[in-house]
Amino acid sequence: MRKEYLMTPGPTPIPPEVLISQARPIIHHRTPLYTEILVSVIEDLKYIFQTKNDVLIFASSGTGAMESAVVNLFSAGDKVIVASNGKFGDRFVKLTETYGLSVDKLEYEWEGVVDPDDIAHLLEGDAEIKGVFVVQSETSTGILNDVKSIGEIVKDHSAVLVVDSITGVGAVECKTDDWHLDVVMTGSQKGLMLPPGLACVSVSEKAWEAVERSTLPKFYFSYKKSREALHRDQPQNPFTPPVSLIVGLSEALKMMKKEGLENVIRRHAILAEATRKGVVAMGLRLFAPPEGRGNAVTSVKVPEGVEGGRIPKIMCDKYGVTIAGGQDRLKGKIFRIGHLGYFDRFDIITTLAALEMTLKELNYPVELGSGVSAAEKVFMENPL
Ligand SMILES: *Cc1c(COP(=O)(O)O)cnc(C)c1O
C-alpha cells in the first residue's frame, strides 16, 4: 500500500467534506433548492473575491475564463497590453491574438516580475488602449505580480484591467474592489479545493461598460446571458450547470468562510515560508526573486549535476509525492511544489522529506532532515 500526496498547483487535493457533498444524488438545476445553493455560492464567492461586483460561473477550466474576458470585453482590432512573465501570461498573448486584438506585448524574463511603470508608460502614450491583461500569480514560475499597483495605474485610464488570479484567489491577497481590478478569475481546481471543471469571473461596472461595446462573437461564455440568469427572481445559470461542482463549491466556500479569508491567506503564507526555508536549508536555490514570491507555489532551481526531470519522477514513483516540473523553457531547470488550497503543515513536511531522500538518491549532498527541521522551526514560530 502506498499513500498519494498531490503537491501540484492544480489540480489540488480535495477535502473529504467536499468530496462527500459531491456524491449526493443530483438535483435539478431549475428548482428552488438549486437556486438556494447558487445564491449562497455567489454571495460567498463575492467574499472570497473581496468584491461587490457580479461573480459569474462557467463550466470550463481556468482557460475558459481567460477566453471569456477576451470575447466579452473587446472587439477585433482593439488595442490591448498583455504583460507576460510566464506561461500563463503567454496564454493571454495567444488568446488575444487568436481573436484579432492588436496586442502590445510587454514580455519579461521568466525570472522577473512585471513592472507596473511599464504599463503606466504605455497607457500614457496611447489613449486608445482598451485593456490590460496580467497574471497575478504566475503558476509556471511561482512569481507574484503586483496587481495592486497595476490597478492603481489602470483605474485612471479608460482601459479595463483583466487579472488572471487563478492561483491567487484564496492563497494571496486579491482585493478586487479596493485594488480596482475589473475582471478577476479563478478556476475550481486551484485555491477553491474542487475538482477541475468550473471557472469563476468577477466583472466590475467599468468592465460591464466594455461588455456593452464589445462585438466579438460569444454564445456560451456570454457575460450578459450569465448575469441576466443570475438576476432573475429565481436566480439560475443560463445553461445546465455542473451541479455537483456547484454543490461541492458551496461546501468548500463554507469551509473557507469558517476559517476566515485572512486566516486562509495567512496559512498559505506560512506554508510557503516553511517550504522556502526548507529547500534553502537543503542548499537549493529559489527561482522567484524576493520581490515576487507568492504563496501558491514554490519554484526551486534544479541543482547543477542533477537531471531536472528525475526529481519529480523519483518523488512520485518511489514516495507517492506528486510535484510539478518546469514548463516550456523551464523544463528540467526548475521544479515546483504546490501548496494551494487544502494544505496543512504535514503536507509540507512530507514533501520536504521525500525531496531530501530523492536528492540523496541523486547523489546531491543533502543532509537528511535539514529541510524538514527548517520547516518545523517556521511552524513552531508561527502557530496555525
Ligand atoms: C491553472 C491556471 C490557468 C488555467 O489553466 P486550466 O488548465 O485551463 O485550468 C490559468 N492561469 C493560471 C495562472 C493557472 O495557474
The ligand as an SDF file (V2000), in Angstrom:
LIG
                    3D

 15 15  0  0  0  0  0  0  0  0999 V2000
   -4.1830   26.6840  -13.8610 C   0  0  0  0  0  0  0  0  0  0  0  0
   -4.0230   28.0380  -14.3940 C   0  0  0  0  0  0  0  0  0  0  0  0
   -4.7660   28.5090  -15.5000 C   0  0  0  0  0  0  0  0  0  0  0  0
   -5.8230   27.7170  -16.1840 C   0  0  0  0  0  0  0  0  0  0  0  0
   -5.4760   26.5040  -16.6380 O   0  0  0  0  0  0  0  0  0  0  0  0
   -6.5840   25.4060  -16.9560 P   0  0  0  0  0  0  0  0  0  0  0  0
   -5.7780   24.2130  -17.2510 O   0  0  0  0  0  0  0  0  0  0  0  0
   -7.3560   25.9030  -18.1040 O   0  0  0  0  0  0  0  0  0  0  0  0
   -7.4550   25.3050  -15.7260 O   0  0  0  0  0  0  0  0  0  0  0  0
   -4.5770   29.7940  -15.9140 C   0  0  0  0  0  0  0  0  0  0  0  0
   -3.7180   30.6130  -15.3000 N   0  0  0  0  0  0  0  0  0  0  0  0
   -3.0030   30.2230  -14.2420 C   0  0  0  0  0  0  0  0  0  0  0  0
   -2.0940   31.2050  -13.5930 C   0  0  0  0  0  0  0  0  0  0  0  0
   -3.1310   28.9290  -13.7550 C   0  0  0  0  0  0  0  0  0  0  0  0
   -2.4350   28.5430  -12.6790 O   0  0  0  0  0  0  0  0  0  0  0  0
  1  2  1  0
  2  3  1  0
  2 14  2  0
  3  4  1  0
  3 10  2  0
  4  5  1  0
  5  6  1  0
  6  7  2  0
  6  8  1  0
  6  9  1  0
 10 11  1  0
 11 12  2  0
 12 13  1  0
 12 14  1  0
 14 15  1  0
M  END
$$$$
